[in-house]
Amino acid sequence: MRIALPDPRVDIRGAAWVEDGLPHRLPAWARPQFSDEFMAMVEAQPSGVRLRLRTAARSVRLDVEVLRVAVDPAPPGEPQPYDVVVDGEVVPQTAGTASHAGVIALEPLARTTTERPGPPGVVHLALGGDGSVERDIEVWLPPGETTRLVALTADAPVSAPTPVVAPRWVHHGSSISHGAGAASALGAWPMVAARIAGLDLVNLGFSGNAVLDPFVARAIRDQPADLITLKLGINVVNHDAIHLRAFAPAVHGFLDTIRDGHPTTPLVVVSPLLCPLVETTPGPTSLDPADPSVFRTTGDWSEVADGKLTLTAIRTALHEIVDARADPALTYVDGTSLYGWPDWDDLPMRDLMHPDADAHRLIGKRFAAVLQTLQRT
């Protein structure tokens, strides 16, 4: 049977709303509050978004319209895979990528994008089984590909999935939370942690855009959450967006807004992972023109005296902010406990900014232990 999407029988989970088949992770009211085209691009990339349905089908086909990112003048990267979970178990896919895609060209310095649509794509996904028993199916969309959902075709009837009963975890962070460097959607560290801890994830990780935007805080404030985590700091340094004088008040304001809607919900502030490039040297950072496969910083350590931020300074500030608030439901986690110097030696960031697939799994397992501790308290 063929179902045009969206459809009530297919739960598009992890999206705030769906615009003509395109999942958005922020609510519609937020769009007028940012003019940044880079932010608009990553907000519409479906990190953590999955389709949930119930069927006895042995396979499904997705008709999609996909845009893959190309950082001008380079071509787009390799197609990203779709992950499939059947009754809680991952079903490996031999294909599972969109057959065709267009391009969304990003000019990173100007933060502008240009869409070059391609032909509609098709994704064939194997579900296993013998077609005799209905099962709950999840199809996790590629976190870095803008994906407009057109239709789903299954070789058996489709019905609404079993309702979700797991606690709802809302997470906000930067490109690492978004999934940069992970092997697939389920390989990004928040998804790894959510599966281990048994949580229903809403991923508000936005590549290059965790900069304490007030509309993100309001989006978190306004939605249900049993647990909220905020991984803050690295993008502030990447853009040299805020200096020391304004950083603490901005973080306090972000937390105040969230607390307006969630006064007692467990809330975790996570400082940056280790990133030697900007541990003691400020930003801004960018791809290195001499070698676009790695990042560089154009800041200078002497500028710290003028209030420019480094990761070391941000960790100190975040810890002090959490202590000062004396909020019994607010916890600080040092990001270097998730990925620190020993991990850099074993699993270095090849581009000097993002962990690879193995490091994502390690970070996810370590953060799952944090989540499980919070659930027990």
For each residue, the residues with C-beta under 8 A, 3 or more apart:
1: 153 154 156 157 158
2: 151 152 153
3: 7 9 10 151 152 153 154 158
4: 7 150 151
5: 10 12 21 149 150 151 152
6: 10 12 18 21 149
7: 3 4 10 152
8: 160
9: 3 53 158 159 160
10: 3 5 6 7 51 52 53 152 158
11: 51 52 53 160 161
12: 5 6 15 18 23 49 50 51 52 149
13: 49 50 51 52 138 164 200
14: 23 25 46 48 49 50 201 202 203
15: 12 18 23 24 25 46 49
16: 24 25 26 27 28 219 223
17: 23 24 27 28
18: 6 12 15 21 22 23 24 149
19: 22 24 28
20: 148
21: 5 6 18 65 148 149 150
22: 18 19 44 146 147 148 149
23: 12 14 15 17 18 44 46 49 141 147 149
24: 15 16 17 18 19 27 28 43 44
25: 14 15 16 43 44 46 47 48 49 202 203 204 206
26: 16 30 31 43 204 215 216 219
27: 16 17 24 30 219 222
28: 16 17 19 24 31
29: 32 33
30: 26 27 33 34 215 216 218 219
31: 26 28 34 40
32: 29
33: 29 30 213 214 215
34: 30 31 39 40 213 215
35:
36: 39 40 111 209
37: 40 41 111 112 113
38: 41 42 106 108 111 112 113 208 209
39: 34 36 42 43 111 206 209
40: 31 34 36 37 43 44 113
41: 37 38 44 45 69 104 106 113 146
42: 38 39 45 178 206 207 208 209
43: 24 25 26 39 40 206 209
44: 22 23 24 25 40 41 146
45: 41 42 143 144 145 146 178 207
46: 14 15 23 25 49 141 142 143 145 146 147
47: 25 143 144 177 178 179 185 188 203 205
48: 14 25 140 143 185 188 190 191 201 202 203 205
49: 12 13 14 15 23 25 46 140 141
50: 12 13 14 85 138 139 140 141 185
51: 10 11 12 13 137 138 139 141 149 152
52: 10 11 12 13 136 137 138 161 164
53: 9 10 11 136 137 152 154 158 159 160 161
54: 134 135 136 137 158 159 160 161 162
55: 60 127 134 135 137 154 156 157 158 159
56: 129 131 132 133 134 135 156 157
57: 60 127 131 137 154 155 156 158
58: 126 127 128 129 130 131 155 156
59: 124 125 126 127 154 155
60: 55 57 125 127 137 139 152 153 154 155
61: 122 123 124 125 152 153 154
62: 82 122 123 125 139 149 150 151 152 153
63: 120 121 122 150 151 152 153
64: 98 120 121 122 123 147 148 149 150
65: 21 102 117 120 121 147 148 150
66: 98 100 101 102 118 121 145 146 147 148
67: 101 102 103 104 115 117 118 145 146
68: 76 77 79 80 101 102 103 104 144 145
69: 41 76 77 103 104 106 144 145
70: 74 75 76 77 103 104 105 106
71: 74 105 106 108 287 292
72: 105 106 107
73:
74: 70 71 292
75: 70
76: 68 69 70 101 103
77: 68 69 70 80 144
78:
79: 68 97 98 101 142 145
80: 68 77 97 142 143 144 145 184 185
81: 93 96 97 142 183 184 185
82: 62 93 96 97 123 125 139 140 141 142 184 185
83: 90 93 96 138 139 140 184 185 186
84: 90 91 93 96 125 126 127 137 138 139 140
85: 50 88 89 90 91 137 138 140 186
86: 89 91 127 128 129 135 136 137 138
87: 135 136
88: 85 136
89: 85 86
90: 83 84 85 186
91: 84 85 86 126 127 128
92:
93: 81 82 83 84 96 125 126
94: 126
95: 123 124 125
96: 81 82 83 84 93 123 124 125
97: 79 80 81 82 123 142
98: 64 66 79 101 121 122 123 145 147
99: 121 122 123
100: 66 118 119 120 121 122
101: 66 67 68 76 79 98 118 121 145
102: 65 66 67 68 115 116 117 118
103: 67 68 69 70 76 115 116 118
104: 41 67 68 69 70 113 114 115 116 146
105: 70 71 72 113 114 115 116
106: 38 41 69 70 71 72 112 113
107: 72 110 111 112 113 114
108: 38 71 111 286 287
109: 286
110: 107
111: 36 37 38 39 107 108
112: 37 38 106 107
113: 37 38 40 41 104 105 106 107
114: 104 105 107
115: 67 102 103 104 105
116: 102 103 104 105
117: 65 67 102
118: 66 67 100 101 102 103 121
119: 100
120: 63 64 65 100 150
121: 63 64 65 66 98 99 100 101 118
122: 61 62 63 64 98 99 100
123: 61 62 64 82 95 96 97 98 99
124: 59 61 95 96
125: 59 60 61 62 82 84 93 95 96 139
126: 58 59 84 91 93 94
127: 55 57 58 59 60 84 86 91 135 137
128: 58 86 91
129: 56 58 86 132 133 135
130: 58 133
131: 56 57 58 155 156
132: 56 129
133: 56 129 130
134: 54 55 56 159
135: 54 55 56 86 87 127 129
136: 52 53 54 86 87 88 161 162
137: 51 52 53 54 55 57 60 84 85 86 127 161
138: 13 50 51 52 83 84 85 86
139: 50 51 60 62 82 83 84 125
140: 48 49 50 82 83 84 85 184 185 186 191
141: 23 46 49 50 51 82 145 147 185
142: 46 79 80 81 82 97 145 147 184 185
143: 45 46 47 48 80 178 179 182 185 188
144: 45 47 68 69 77 80 178 179 180 207
145: 45 46 66 67 68 69 79 80 98 101 141 142
146: 22 41 44 45 46 66 67 104
147: 22 23 46 64 65 66 98 141 142
148: 20 21 22 64 65 66
149: 5 6 12 18 21 22 23 51 62 64 152
150: 4 5 21 62 63 64 65 120
151: 2 3 4 5 62 63
152: 2 3 5 7 10 51 53 60 61 62 63 149 158
153: 1 2 3 60 61 62 63
154: 1 3 53 55 57 59 60 61 157 158
155: 57 58 59 60 131
156: 1 55 56 57 58 131
157: 1 55 56 154
158: 1 3 9 10 53 54 55 57 152 154
159: 9 53 54 55 134
160: 8 9 11 53 54
161: 11 52 53 54 136 137
162: 54 136
163:
164: 13 52 200
165:
166: 198 199 200
167: 198 199 200 226 227 375
168: 199 200 202 224 225 226 227
169: 194 197 199 200 201 202 225 226 227 228 229 371
170: 202 204 220 223 225 227 228 229
171: 177 190 201 202 203 204 205 228 229 230 231
172: 177 204 205 206 210 216 220 228 229 230 231
173: 176 177 178 190 204 205 206 210 229 230 231 232 270
174: 177 178 205 206 207 208 209 210 231 234 235
175: 178 179 180 205 206 207 208 235 353 354
176: 173 179 180 181 189 205 231 234 273 354 355 360 363
177: 47 171 172 173 174 188 189 190 203 205 210 231
178: 42 45 47 143 144 173 174 175 188 203 205 206 207
179: 47 143 144 175 176 182 185 187 188 191 205 360
180: 144 175 176 207 354
181: 176 349 351 354 355 356 357 359 360
182: 143 179 185 187 188 189 357 360
183: 81 187 357 360
184: 80 81 82 83 140 142 187 188
185: 47 48 50 80 81 82 83 140 141 142 143 179 182 188 191
186: 83 85 90 140 191 192 195
187: 179 182 183 184 191 192 357 360 361
188: 47 48 143 177 178 179 182 184 185 191 192 203 205 360 364
189: 176 177 182 192 193 355 360 361 363 364 367
190: 48 171 173 177 193 194 201 203 205 364 367
191: 48 140 179 185 186 187 188 194 195 201 203 364
192: 186 187 188 189 195 196 360 361 363 364 365 368
193: 189 190 196 197 199 363 364 365 367 368 371
194: 169 190 191 197 198 199 200 201 368 371
195: 186 191 192 198
196: 192 193 364 365 368 371 372
197: 169 193 194 368 371 372 375
198: 166 167 194 195
199: 166 167 168 169 193 194 227 371
200: 13 164 166 167 168 169 194
201: 14 48 169 171 190 191 194
202: 14 25 48 168 169 170 171 223 225
203: 14 25 47 48 171 177 178 188 190 191
204: 25 26 170 171 172 173 216 219 220
205: 47 48 171 172 173 174 175 176 177 178 179 188 190 210 231
206: 25 39 42 43 172 173 174 175 178 209 210 216
207: 42 45 144 174 175 178 180
208: 38 42 174 175 235 238 239
209: 36 38 39 42 43 174 206 213 235
210: 172 173 174 177 205 206 231 232 233 234 235 236
211: 235 236 239 241 242
212: 216 217 232 236 242 250 251 253 254
213: 33 34 209 216 217
214: 33 217 218 253 254 257
215: 26 30 33 34 218 219
216: 26 30 172 204 206 212 213 219 220 254
217: 212 213 214 220 221 253 254 255 257 258
218: 30 214 215 221 222 257
219: 16 26 27 30 204 215 216 222 223
220: 170 172 204 216 217 223 225 228 257 258 261 262
221: 217 218 257 258 260 261 262
222: 27 218 219 261
223: 16 170 202 219 220
224: 168
225: 168 169 170 202 220 228 262 265
226: 167 168 169 265 266
227: 167 168 169 170 199 265 266 268 371 374 375
228: 169 170 171 172 220 225 258 262 265 266 267 268
229: 169 170 171 172 173 267 268 269 270
230: 171 172 173 254 267 268 269 270
231: 171 172 173 174 176 177 205 210 270 271 272 335
232: 173 210 212 236 251 254 269 270 271 272 314 318
233: 210 236 237 271 272 309 311 314 315 318 335
234: 174 176 210 237 238 272 273 275 278 311
235: 174 175 208 209 210 211 238 239 241
236: 210 211 212 232 233 239 241 242 247 309 314
237: 233 234 240 272 278 282 283 284 285 309 310 311 314
238: 208 234 235 241 278 283 284 285
239: 208 211 235 236 283 284
240: 237 243 282 283 284 299 308 309
241: 211 235 236 238
242: 211 212 236 246 247 250 309
243: 240 246 247 306 307 308 309
244: 247 248 307 308 309 313 317
245: 307
246: 242 243 249 250
247: 236 242 243 244 250 251 309 314 317
248: 244 251 252 317 320 321
249: 246 252 253
250: 212 242 246 247 253 254
251: 212 232 247 248 254 255 269 317 318 321
252: 248 249 255 256 321 325
253: 212 214 217 249 250 256 257
254: 212 214 216 217 230 232 250 251 257 258
255: 217 251 252 258 259 267 269 321 325 330
256: 252 253 259 260
257: 214 217 218 220 221 253 254 260 261
258: 217 220 221 228 254 255 261 262 267
259: 255 256 262 263 267 327
260: 221 256 257 263
261: 220 221 222 257 258
262: 220 221 225 228 258 259 265 267
263: 259 260
264: 329
265: 225 226 227 228 262 329
266: 226 227 228 329 331 374 377
267: 228 229 230 255 258 259 262 327 329 330 331
268: 227 228 229 230 330 331 332 333 370 374
269: 229 230 232 251 255 318 321 322 330 331 332 333
270: 173 229 230 231 232 333 335 338 367
271: 231 232 233 311 314 315 318 319 332 333 334 335 336
272: 231 232 233 234 237 275 311 314 315 335
273: 176 234 335 336 338 339 340 355 363
274: 279 311 335 336 339 340 341 343 344
275: 234 272 278 279 311 349 352 353
276: 279 344 352
277: 281 285 295 296 297 352 353
278: 234 237 238 275 281 282 283 285 297 299 310 311
279: 274 275 276 310 311 312
280: 301 304 310 312
281: 277 278 297 299 300 301 310
282: 237 240 278 297 299 300 301 303 304 308 309 310
283: 237 238 239 240 278 297 298 299 308 309
284: 237 238 239 240 297 298 299
285: 237 238 277 278 295 296 297 298 299 353
286: 108 109 295 296 298
287: 71 108 292 294 295 296
288: 291 292 294 295 296
289: 292
290:
291: 288 294
292: 71 74 287 288 289
293: 350 351
294: 287 288 291 350 351 352 353
295: 277 285 286 287 288 351 352 353
296: 277 285 286 287 288 352
297: 277 278 281 282 283 284 285
298: 283 284 285 286
299: 240 278 281 282 283 284 285 303 308
300: 281 282 303
301: 280 281 282 304 310
302: 305
303: 282 299 300 306 308
304: 280 282 301 307 308 309 310 313
305: 302
306: 243 303
307: 243 244 245 304
308: 240 243 244 282 283 299 303 304
309: 233 236 237 240 242 243 244 247 282 283 304 313 314
310: 237 278 279 280 281 282 301 304 313 314
311: 233 234 237 271 272 274 275 278 279 314 315
312: 279 280 315 316
313: 244 304 309 310 316 317
314: 232 233 236 237 247 271 272 309 310 311 317 318
315: 233 271 272 311 312 318 319 334 335 336
316: 312 313 319 320
317: 244 247 248 251 313 314 320 321
318: 232 233 251 269 271 314 315 321 322 332
319: 271 315 316 322 323 332 334
320: 248 316 317 323 324
321: 248 251 252 255 269 317 318 324 325
322: 269 318 319 325 327 330 331 332
323: 319 320 326 332
324: 320 321
325: 252 255 321 322 330
326: 323
327: 259 267 322 330
328:
329: 264 265 266 267
330: 255 267 268 269 322 325 327
331: 266 267 268 269 322 374
332: 268 269 271 318 319 322 323
333: 268 269 270 271 337 338 367 370
334: 271 315 319 337
335: 231 233 270 271 272 273 274 315 338 339
336: 271 273 274 315 339 340 341
337: 333 334 340 366
338: 270 273 333 335 363 366 367
339: 273 274 335 336 343 344 347 355 359 362 363
340: 273 274 336 337 343 344
341: 274 336 344 345
342: 345 346
343: 274 339 340 346 347 359 362
344: 274 276 339 340 341 347 348 349
345: 341 342 348
346: 342 343
347: 339 343 344 355 356 358 359 362
348: 344 345
349: 181 275 344 352 353 354 355 356 359
350: 293 294 354 356
351: 181 293 294 295 354
352: 275 276 277 294 295 296 349
353: 175 275 277 285 294 295 349
354: 175 176 180 181 349 350 351
355: 176 181 189 273 339 347 349 359 360 363
356: 181 347 349 350 359 360
357: 181 182 183 187 360 361
358: 347 361 362
359: 181 339 343 347 349 355 356 362 363
360: 176 179 181 182 183 187 188 189 192 355 356 357 363 364
361: 187 189 192 357 358 364 365
362: 339 343 347 358 359 365 366
363: 176 189 192 193 273 338 339 355 359 360 366 367
364: 188 189 190 191 192 193 196 360 361 367 368
365: 192 193 196 361 362 368 369
366: 337 338 362 363 369 370
367: 189 190 193 270 333 338 363 364 370 371
368: 192 193 194 196 197 364 365 371 372
369: 365 366 372 373
370: 268 333 366 367 373 374
371: 169 193 194 196 197 199 227 367 368 374 375
372: 196 197 368 369 375 376
373: 369 370 376 377
374: 227 266 268 331 370 371 377
375: 167 197 227 371 372
376: 372 373
377: 266 373 374
